[in-house]
Amino acid sequence: MRSTIDIRPYIVPTEGGLPKPLLPHDENGIQPSWATDGESIVFTSWPPWRHPSIRKFDLKTGQSELVTGSEDFENPQWSPDGKFIAASSTKNSKLMLLDLAKRSWFELADGRPDASGIRWSPDSKYVYYQYANDAEEQPIFRVRVSDRHAEQITSARKIPSADVLTYSLTGLTPDGSPVVSFEHRNSDVYALELEMR
């Protein structure tokens, strides 16, 4: 018996109720990112045995469409000002940026971001990303959109390593400090007292 996994995004009403899938059963969607107007989302479409691409879903029409030029791209992240979409190129290992006004992609930084590690600063001036090509350091960078200047913010060397296997960029604080989640090893230290009678 073949089992299937539902990897579609769902909408849950704020007043409660049943979650509603955004996509039909024959279309998958991961890593969704909302537009600032709340009327559409972009997401990674990664059908089995095919390359990923980015699609845009319109909540008014209920239709999705391929974002032009996004073949082999994943993890789209809409900028807070609504002008750009940042994404990772799986083919060329680049951080890419879509200028929505010009409808064209350009390279923002070299090095493939981690699958979940792309975040925008609240003012839309910087894109933060975790570099996936360096498994040991796992550095986090930020790149300025205006001139594509990239700088390293932190790395695994600055994080206490006791019982930490890896970490991932999961968000930003209002002042631009990275928020990370830690993956701990499957081990703990216990104390055992034995009383002999």
C-alpha positions in Angstrom: 0.0 0.0 0.0 1.4 3.4 -1.0 1.2 6.2 1.4 1.2 9.9 0.5 2.3 12.9 2.4 0.3 16.2 2.2 2.8 19.0 1.8 0.3 21.8 0.9 0.0 25.1 2.8 -3.2 25.5 4.7 -5.1 28.6 6.0 -6.6 28.5 9.5 -9.4 31.1 10.2 -8.5 33.5 13.0 -11.9 32.8 14.6 -11.2 29.1 14.5 -12.5 26.3 12.3 -11.1 23.7 10.0 -7.8 24.4 8.1 -8.4 25.0 4.4 -5.8 23.8 1.8 -4.6 26.5 -0.6 -3.7 24.1 -3.4 -5.4 21.2 -5.1 -4.4 17.7 -4.2 -2.1 17.3 -7.3 0.0 20.4 -6.4 2.5 20.6 -3.5 3.8 23.7 -1.8 6.4 24.2 0.9 8.2 27.2 2.4 5.3 29.7 1.9 5.8 33.5 2.3 3.0 36.0 2.5 2.8 39.2 0.5 2.4 42.3 2.7 -1.1 42.9 1.4 -2.2 39.5 2.5 -3.7 38.7 -0.9 -1.1 36.2 -2.2 1.7 34.0 -1.2 4.8 32.6 -2.9 6.0 29.1 -2.2 8.4 26.4 -3.4 6.9 23.8 -5.7 8.9 20.6 -5.7 7.1 17.7 -7.4 8.6 14.2 -7.1 11.5 13.6 -9.4 11.5 17.2 -10.7 13.5 20.3 -10.0 12.0 23.0 -7.6 10.5 26.2 -8.8 8.6 29.1 -7.2 4.9 29.6 -7.7 2.6 32.5 -6.7 -0.9 31.8 -5.3 -3.6 34.4 -5.6 -6.2 34.1 -2.8 -8.8 36.1 -4.7 -8.8 33.9 -7.8 -7.6 30.6 -6.1 -5.1 30.1 -8.9 -1.3 29.6 -8.8 1.2 30.5 -11.5 4.9 29.9 -12.0 7.1 32.9 -11.1 9.1 33.6 -14.3 12.7 32.6 -14.2 12.4 30.7 -10.9 13.3 27.2 -12.1 15.7 25.5 -9.7 14.9 28.2 -7.0 13.6 27.5 -3.5 12.7 29.2 -0.2 11.1 32.4 -1.5 10.9 35.2 1.0 8.8 38.3 0.3 10.3 41.6 1.5 8.3 43.6 4.1 7.9 46.5 1.6 6.6 44.1 -1.0 9.1 45.2 -3.7 11.3 42.1 -3.8 11.4 38.3 -3.4 14.6 36.7 -2.2 15.3 33.0 -3.0 18.0 30.4 -3.1 19.3 29.0 -6.4 19.8 25.2 -6.0 21.6 25.0 -9.3 24.1 27.8 -9.1 24.4 28.1 -5.2 23.4 31.8 -5.2 21.2 34.0 -3.2 18.9 35.6 -5.8 16.6 38.6 -5.7 13.5 39.2 -7.8 12.8 42.9 -8.5 9.0 42.8 -8.8 8.8 46.2 -10.6 11.4 45.2 -13.2 10.2 41.5 -13.3 13.8 40.4 -13.4 16.1 38.3 -11.1 19.7 39.2 -10.2 22.4 37.7 -8.0 22.4 39.2 -4.5 25.2 37.1 -2.9 27.4 34.1 -3.7 26.8 30.8 -1.8 23.7 28.8 -1.4 21.6 29.7 1.7 20.4 27.0 4.0 16.9 25.6 3.1 15.2 27.6 5.9 17.7 30.3 6.5 16.6 33.4 4.5 15.1 36.4 6.4 14.5 40.0 5.7 15.2 42.9 8.0 12.1 44.9 9.0 13.1 47.9 6.8 13.7 45.6 3.7 17.3 46.9 3.4 19.0 43.7 4.3 18.6 40.0 3.6 20.0 37.7 6.2 20.9 34.1 5.3 22.7 31.1 6.7 25.4 29.7 4.4 24.7 26.1 3.7 28.0 25.2 2.0 30.1 25.4 5.2 28.9 22.6 7.5 31.4 23.3 10.2 31.1 27.1 10.5 27.5 27.5 9.5 27.9 31.2 9.3 25.1 33.7 9.1 25.5 36.7 6.8 23.5 39.8 5.9 23.7 41.5 2.5 22.6 45.0 1.8 20.2 45.2 -1.1 21.3 48.6 -2.3 24.9 47.7 -3.1 25.1 43.9 -2.5 27.6 44.3 0.3 27.7 41.1 2.4 29.0 40.8 6.0 29.2 37.9 8.4 27.1 38.3 11.5 28.0 35.1 13.4 29.1 31.5 13.1 29.1 28.2 15.0 32.4 29.3 16.7 30.6 32.0 18.6 28.0 29.6 20.0 28.7 27.4 23.1 29.2 23.9 21.7 28.3 21.9 24.7 25.6 19.4 23.6 24.8 21.4 20.4 24.9 19.5 17.2 23.8 22.2 14.8 21.8 25.4 14.7 19.5 27.2 12.2 18.5 30.8 11.5 14.8 31.0 12.2 14.1 34.7 12.5 15.2 38.2 13.5 14.5 40.4 16.4 13.2 44.0 15.8 16.8 45.3 16.1 18.1 42.8 13.5 19.7 40.3 15.8 19.4 36.7 14.5 17.1 34.2 16.2 18.4 30.6 15.9 17.1 27.2 17.0 19.5 24.6 18.3 19.6 20.9 17.7 20.9 19.0 20.6 22.6 15.6 20.7 20.6 12.7 22.0 22.4 12.5 25.3 21.9 13.8 28.8 23.9 13.7 32.0 22.2 12.1 35.0 23.2 11.7 38.7 22.4 8.4 40.3 22.5 7.8 44.1 22.6 4.2 45.3 21.8 3.3 48.9 23.0 -0.1 50.0 21.1 -1.7 52.9 
